Amino acid sequence: LWFLFPLLAYALVTPSAHKVMENAETITASWRRLFGAYTIYAAFVVIAICAASLRVFYTQIFCKLVDIEPGFIGRETFYHLPFFLFGIVLYRYQNLLDDFQSPKWAALLASLLLLGGMEYIATVQDGAAVKFGLLAVRSLAAMTLSNLLFFLAKRYLASGSPFFRFMFDASYSVYMLHYLFIYVFAVFMAQYVSNNYVLALCAGTLTLLVTVALHKQVISRNRYLALLVNGKPWWKE
């Protein structure tokens, strides 16, 4: 649950981010006029460069200034900040969200080809430039894959089917309970299953089935448990 610490940091900067964006209407309008139909592509590149730059800033400058060893949580908090801020931008600007929910196949293909090339280069060469390039290309691929997921979600999950509504509702209960159950199942099954991939698949499947069943049969039927495990207000039936 390491990502709860970055989320706490992001929650603290969210009000300031919204305030800044309220005063940035002119900048965003200029951005759209400058890049036109390629605005979302420009955003992909900027976010990739910013994510890689912030991670380098944390490990090479910030940690040295405050005299601490670079830590995983701090590194990931700095690295993922541009992605989080872009989410706020999508929340505030519906036209950009609509654009992000349409697939950018060329950008996806280009980013994956670049990723494969940079991963190969990183195995035969070393150096700051290669490491930075790999970070940036990984970030770019993350953006284009996120674009694909947004497109698929809008196309196939926006129909409001009862199954998906139930699974969306159960997702937080699964998240809150999965660590305990997956640990118990993995420890128990490790005595009988030697292959780690099979063990992970079996433990994960059982965990999903059990936590979804608990949500349906127990948590969703008790408003206090629904508050504790699923975040539902207890005063609402």
Salt bridges, closest charged atoms under 4 A:
GLU22 OE1 - LYS19 NZ 3.84
GLU76 OE2 - ARG55 NH1 3.69
GLU76 OE2 - ARG75 NE 3.18
GLU76 OE1 - HIS80 ND1 3.53
ASP99 OD1 - LYS104 NZ 3.03
GLU119 OE2 - ARG138 NE 2.99
ASP126 OD1 - LYS131 NZ 3.90
ASP169 OD2 - HIS215 NE2 2.92
ASP169 OD1 - LYS232 NZ 2.67
GLU237 OE2 - ARG223 NH1 3.19
